[in-house]
Structure formats: structure tokens, C-alpha cells
Amino acid sequence: EAPINEADSSATTIGAGSVFGGSQVRIIKSGFYIDRREIFKEVPRMFLIINQGRVSNKCVVVRPNEGKKIFTKEHVWDKLLHGEGCRLAPCNDINQAMVTWKKEFDLADRPDSERYQRFCCGRHNVSCIFGGDVIPILNKILASTNLNEVGLVNHDNLSMPDVVRVEPPGKTPEDDAANKVTESGADGEDDDEDDSSESPAVGHKVARQMLGSSVFRGVITECKNESFVATFTDGSVVEMSIDEANKARRLFDTEWSKLVVDADVPKAVASSIQVHNAVNSEAQKATRRPILSAEEEKTTEEYEKIFEEEYDGDVPNVLVGLEFPKKKLRMYSESAYIPFWQFVLRRLAERLLEGGTQSPRELLNLEKAESVKLQQG
């Protein structure tokens, strides 16, 4: 090995002595590296390796399709630069590196579930969001995440979802500007916002925390003596003391600030306690169209598809829903793994079947029978 150039901060030793045996000095230089193995038919794999210097035992490894990852220097040396299957070579021609990098970056313009060549997946993470009227069945959804019930004791018993806000693709800065103009018209409503320093009264907005970190919002609907009755968006009615009502009002103000400042939600929307259905009225009036045939429903083990319908309505401008952790679980056998969101959906469908909930096909047949009955007079 060449001696270390003390003036070159991109070249540092990564251990000696007992770590690698003897007093051998090993050097990782920052720069572009290329994997020219013939198994990559479309384009050689490109890497950008950044050595973080003597003060750290880490390297930053960047790929056109995977983005940035952190590995130990030992891993980079043993697995990437001098591995049995992978031996990256330095790419000192910057122009060649940039051209090859762009080619692979363009090839990776696909979902991460698809491959553009061996060992290389797309760069777009695809998530499944549970949206619509999830509040009435929120408890059932969370119960369906309990892995202990299905014997998966090696996993966390409960994997809580994140509440996310989804906007349609292709949103432009002009759209943001239009939204701000629309919001400015609602700014006058700020004067009507509750002042949490006042005594609680009918019409004041409140919030309460339940199910761990979940927060439900509501409004005070009745005052009697020293207590207050509030109705929340999950349908519950709670009687509170004056201290509890004041605490609930402060929680509402805190959550409102999070939505407006952190999530950039319009003020009028953040103040609203109305629950809006993501499915438009025209779609609700449309004929139900189950995705499975009657025979397929009898034999399928994918129970969630029994409750699935085709939908051709408009895409909501903004959708707030639940996103579960990205991991896979074994469902039926050791060789069959499904995404966690699908696992939750299947468990939820099983619970609905056990509870006797009617499927879209059963509801469709009921609607047809009622229609025939009306026609016959």
C-alpha cells in the first residue's frame, strides 16, 4: 500500500493491529467507485464513498437509486472494496462517473418494488395509506397490529402507524401561492378563535388524547353547573370539570399550532372539527363493483379483497391517513411474506368476517333485491 498523504483528508487509515491482523495499513479514499461486473447488464453500478476522516469510523455511501447510507469503514473495506463478490474500482474520470451516474439514476426512475437490473431496485418509495372514514374503526385497525395474537412473539407486540398528509403529485409553486391567497380570505376568522384564557363556554373547541398519541377534537355543546359536556369527532360524549375543559382547550390550541406551523395546513382547515368523507357523493351513489367474482370470494385466502371495491371517483386534493411501518411479515408459511400494511388489512378483514359484517357483494345483492321489490310495487 502507498503511504498516507497527511495533506489528503480524503485518505485515512481504518484500523491496524488486531482488528485486521498484524500492522497492515488500509486506506479508503473518498470519491466515485464503479462496479463493472458482467451481471449488471444495463449499466455498471455507481457508488460515491465519502470517508469521514480519522475522527469517525464511518463512511457515507451514496447510490443513484438508494440515496445515502452510513456504513462502518470495516464494512466498506471488507464488503465493497475487497469483498468476495464485490470489488469496486475507483472511477477517477469525473465525466465518465457523472454520465454513468445519470444513466443509472434515470433507470431507477421507478417504484422500489421494481428492478431495472439484478440487485438494483427503483428509487421511489411506495407507501400504502389508510384513508377515508378510519375513525369509526380505529380501535379495530390498531388491534389488528397486535402481532402477539398471531404467534409472532419475536416481533414488537404493537406497531403504531404514523398520521401522514398526502398531496397529489405534480403540485406546483403556483398551487401553493393560490392556497395562500385562499387562506388569506380566512384569516379574518382568526379573531373568532377561542381565547383559552376565557372561561369555557358552549361552542369552544377542545381536544383529548387517547389511544397513546392519538388526539380527537371536539366542541363544548352543553354547560351545566360546574361541568361541561363536549362531543368529539369519534362520536364520544364526555363530561368534564372546569379544569379538564381548560386543559382540553389548551390541547386543541397546541394541536392547531402543530397543523398550521409544522404541517402547513390552512388555518380554516386546522380549526375545523368536521369529519369529511374522502369519497364524493357521486361515487357513493354509483353501483358497487366488487373486485372478486362470487366464486373467487368463496375460495380466496386474501380476505381483504372480499371487502374491496373498484373506485373511479375523483382523487381528493389532500388526504390525511395512517401509514404503517415498512416491513414484511410471514402470513401463511415461512416462504410467504407480505407488507405490514397488507397484514393489518387482512387481519382487519378477518375480524369483520368473524363479526358478520356484510361484504360489498352481499350489500350489492341486497340493493338489487330492494330495487326489484320497488319495481314490482
C-alpha positions, 0 to 999 in steps of 0.5 A: 500500500502507498503511504498516507498523504497527511495533506489528503483528508480524503485518505485515512487509515481504518484500523491496524493491529488486531482488528485486521491482523498484524500492522497492515495499513488500509486506506479508503479514499473518498470519491466515485467507485464503479462496479463493472461486473458482467451481471449488471447488464444495463449499466455498471453500478455507481457508488460515491464513498465519502470517508469521514476522516480519522475522527469517525469510523464511518463512511457515507455511501451514496447510490443513484437509486438508494440515496445515502447510507452510513456504513462502518469503514470495516464494512466498506473495506471488507464488503465493497472494496475487497469483498468476495463478490464485490470489488469496486474500482475507483472511477477517477474520470469525473465525466465518465462517473457523472454520465454513468451516474445519470444513466443509472439514476434515470433507470431507477426512475421507478417504484422500489418494488421494481428492478431495472437490473439484478440487485438494483431496485427503483428509487421511489418509495411506495407507501400504502395509506389508510384513508377515508372514514378510519375513525369509526374503526380505529380501535379495530385497525390498531388491534389488528397490529397486535402481532402477539395474537398471531404467534409472532412473539419475536416481533414488537407486540404493537406497531403504531402507524404514523398520521401522514398528509398526502398531496397529489403529485405534480403540485406546483409553486403556483398551487401553493401561492393560490392556497395562500391567497385562499387562506388569506380570505380566512384569516379574518376568522382568526379573531373568532378563535377561542381565547383559552384564557376565557372561561369555557363556554358552549361552542369552544373547541377542545381536544383529548388524547387517547389511544397513546398519541392519538388526539380527537377534537371536539366542541363544548355543546352543553354547560351545566353547573360546574361541568361541561359536556363536549362531543368529539369527532369519534362520536364520544360524549364526555363530561368534564370539570372546569379544569379538564375543559381548560386543559382540553382547550389548551390541547386543541390550541397546541394541536392547531399550532402543530397543523398550521406551523409544522404541517402547513395546513390552512388555518380554516382547515386546522380549526375545523372539527368536521369529519369529511368523507374522502369519497364524493357523493357521486361515487357513493351513489354509483353501483358497487363493483366488487373486485372478486367474482362470487366464486373467487370470494368463496375460495380466496385466502386474501380476505381483504379483497372480499371487502374491496371495491373498484373506485373511479371517483375523483382523487381528493386534493389532500388526504390525511391517513395512517401509514404503517411501518415498512416491513414484511411479515410471514402470513401463511408459511415461512416462504410467504411474506407480505407488507405490514400494511397488507397484514393489518388489512387482512387481519382487519378483514378477518375480524369483520368476517368473524363479526358478520359484517356484510361484504360489498357483494352481499350489500350489492345483492341486497340493493338489487333485491330492494330495487326489484321489490320497488319495481314490482310495487 
